[in-house]
């Protein structure tokens, strides 16, 4: 197991420290993504409180995550279906089973 890394950053004017077993690069990407989403929502809702901004950010990120997860599942099923079809085609043209 890798040694946890610690990253200090600021979100909505509050200094925070995050400790993780991931890479420095991944951790920085996560912090950057959250910060970008917060800024995007802050621009869209300039009168919203910090609490509302954080809740909207969490909801937006959850929505994005679920959309990507569903797309990934569809792609996985499509790959599985096409693979089975290709195996069937190869087996019907060959005397050797591929399983």
Steps between C-alpha positions, in 0.01 A plus 500: 500500500632845411573772751212748530566844361369823645379793291409842636256706301230762533132463415260792542764690693553220751836328528465122496739208520430179312683174567478220243667183376473620139767673295586868540381559145163331559447691823576831328260410218221428751558829681507688168177334381315586822632856494395545135149368572467731800607801292260401220208478741606820679484684165156353425366568851681811629259555789515142631657427839815291527286213634272516194803517270651189662170310479452596134861402426448158663177449303664604171799271557269212596294558185817503286624183671174311447483608136855375439428179692189432288692574179774262614247225573340545155841485336591189697179326392557602138856365506381176660225457240731570206767269642251215531384565145858497369577178689191341350602608149853369546379169643258446212784555253752292693503154649676624818294628795621826655368448852 
